[in-house]
């Protein structure tokens, strides 16, 4: 019997389809969090960041809320550059 969330997640991650979906969602949330945190750290509003990146405020909001499922690399790169960041690949951490 599963007693904790960690035990339940470990059990679910044994299913390949679940694990792949979990990793995709985890990556989207990580991007959203990192962009939001950088924007706040720099004291920028979403509108400020949008203007600097050449995107709409609504796009920044969708990115920060992980509500943009198919964000282009170009859009992500423009937002990252406006925050003084680079887009890159990093090794996965364990779930």
N, C-alpha and C positions, 0 to 999 in steps of 0.2 A: 504494500500500500504506500502510495506517495504521500509524504507528510509536509514537504516544503515546496515553495515555488522553484527553488533551485533543482530539487529532485525532479519535479514535473518537467521543467525545461530540458534538463539533461535527457530525460526519456523521450521527449518530443524531438530533440535534435538528432536522434538516431534515424528518423525518417528523412530521407534525402530531400524530398520536395519541401518539407517544412524547413529544413536547415538552410536550403538555398534562399527561400523567401525571407527567412529570419535574417540572414546575412545582408540581403538587399535592403531590407527595411532598416536594419541597424546602421548601414552606411548612409542612407538618406537622412536619418536622424542625427548622425554624427556631423554631416555637412551642415545641416540646419543649425545645430547647436554651435558649431565653430563660427559660422558666419554671424549669428546673433551675438555671441560673446565678443567677437572682435569689434562689431559695430558699436556695442554698448561701451566697451573699453575705450574706444576712440571718441566717445561722446557724440556719435552721429545719430540722427534720426533716420528712419527708413527712407524718408524723402531725400535727405542729404546723401545717403549712400546711393540711392537710385540715380540722382543727378550726376554724381561722380562716376558712376558705372555706365551711364547711358541707357538705363533700363527704367521701367516704371516702378513706382512705389508698390504697386500691387504685385509685381514680380518679386520684389524683395520680400514682401510679406509672405507670398506663397513659398518661396525658398526657405525662409526662416521657420515656417510652420510645416515644412516637409509635405506641402500640399501640391508640389509641382513634380509629378511623377516622371516626366520625360524632359528634364532640364537639359538644354544643349551645353556642350562643353564651352562654346563661345560665351554664353550667358554666365556660366559659372566662373570662367576665366576673367570676364569683365568685372564681376562683383569682387572676386578675390583680389584683382589688381587694385581696385579702388580702396581695398582694405590693407594694401601693402602685403598681400599674401600671394603665394603660388599655389597652383593646383598640381597635385602629384599623387603618386601611389605610395602607400605605406603598408608595411606588413600587417596582416590581420592579427588581432588579439583574440584570444580564446573567448568564446561566448561566456 
